[in-house]
Amino acid sequence: MNWQLMWDSLPRMLGGLSLTLQLIVGSLALGAVVAFAVALLRLSGNRVAEWLSAAYVFVFRGTPLLVQIFLIYYGLGQFTLIRDSFLWPFLREPYWCAILALTLNTGAYTSEVLRGAILSVPLGQVEAARACGMSRPLAFRRIVLPVAIRQMLPAYGNEVILMVKATSLASTITLMEVTGIARRMIAQTFAVFELFIVAGAIYLVLNFIASRLIKFAEWRLTPYLRARA
Amino acid sequence: MDPAGCLGIRPALFPGVPMLELLSFGPNGWGGQLLLGTAMTVAVAVSAFAFGIVVGSLGASAKLSHSLVLNTIADVYTTVVRGVPELLVIYLLFFGGSGVATAIARAFGYDGRVDLDAFTIGVLAVGLISGAYSTEVIRGAVQSVPFGQIEAAKACGMSRWLILRRVLVPQTMRFALPGLGNVWQLTLKDTALVSVTALAELMRVTHLAAGATREPFLFYSAAAALYLLLTTISTALFNRAELSANRGVRRA
């Protein structure tokens, strides 16, 4: 075990951390918006909207993320329509392709988590809100959504951890985030185990922080479950 | 080996050969190659899943044992493998697997160098990932067998081995089936990552075809459709397996 090499590799690997974090935060934030929209469409009662959102979820959950990334990065540039559009300055960059693929991927998984959580809100609570004179949007905003978000947190925590790991695939389209740097350094030095341990430790710390944050959010949102002081 | 970089220039639409002929089985078509790649993907996924169940059973028995050492080893294994990107685990085995295999062979008195081929590396890597998830599924399933049944079996005078074979394993299999279905889907999709080791599975073949014909959209869409087909078929198979495993259980 070459401790010196491990210690020396740390600053270089941490240089990729900023990109990894951008990919995680960017795709999770945009993915949450997509998930919210898709879950609402899925529950809208409109046959076409339901079918479209179900098809989106089916495709993105049923194919590997790597296919989605390559389809967006290599595939979209093939069309003159896209190359001439205002989107091209973004879709030409691997960075935005990775964000787009990760967003669509997490959006599909998260929309299912959110849909399940919305459906799990007891009907009696909605009826009570309606009986109090709340309009449907108001009841959704004040009663259904807060309860659903609290309900979905444990499952969403798993999705966050999957996304932290999924950002490593951005290295396959030339982005030098933590895994990309680790791969390059392994190929240069052949110190496989040392560099695996350093890169793996970075991801373990990220996942540890992510799971703590979700736990904290759960704790904040369930004051009624805490012992009274 | 590295999928990135081969397609640096944005290609124009491929002239000459009509689009769909590229997917056919003829001399201009990549259909046969894609089919072979799909078969390889299934082979890697099935072997890795089977290996993962063996690892998972060992891991679950280690987690449920009363030995602190075994508990710790199993905990470290599942925490690390589930918390580290799959791609890193594949690189670890791709670059380091042969070295470890050589060291193990040396410990047994063999002096030559052992080189693992891409298929073995893929199965080992994806199997170790799959095994970490299987460990948790199997552990949960074992724990959901009511303890009273074990006590009853003991009271009937069954030996530990007989209890395992007649009471614990059959019920564990039933409880573990839904969870293992999820693990199978993960495993199937993780095999796409093995393409970085240049093993000719579906993703690798697709990448080569996309590069050679300059029709990336067509070929990656075809690959997506083939993966969807595989996941849909396996969902149906697991549903049937669950039905048949639960045939003796009354629905509430």
Interface residues (C-beta under 8 A of the other chain):
Chain A: F58 V59 G62 T63 P64 L65 L66 V67 Q68 F70 L71 Y74 G75 L76 G77 Q78 F79 R83 R92 I161 K165 A166 T167 S168 L169 S171 T172 I173 T174 T179 A182 R183 I186 A187 F190 V192 F193 F196 A199 G200 Y203 L204 N207 F208
Chain B: D2 P3 A4 G5 L7 R10 P11 L13 T79 V80 R82 G83 V84 P85 E86 L87 L88 Y91 L92 F95 G96 G99 K189 D190 T191 A192 L193 S195 V196 M203 T206 H207 A210 R214 E215 P216 F217 Y220 S221 A223 A224 Y227 L228 T231 T232
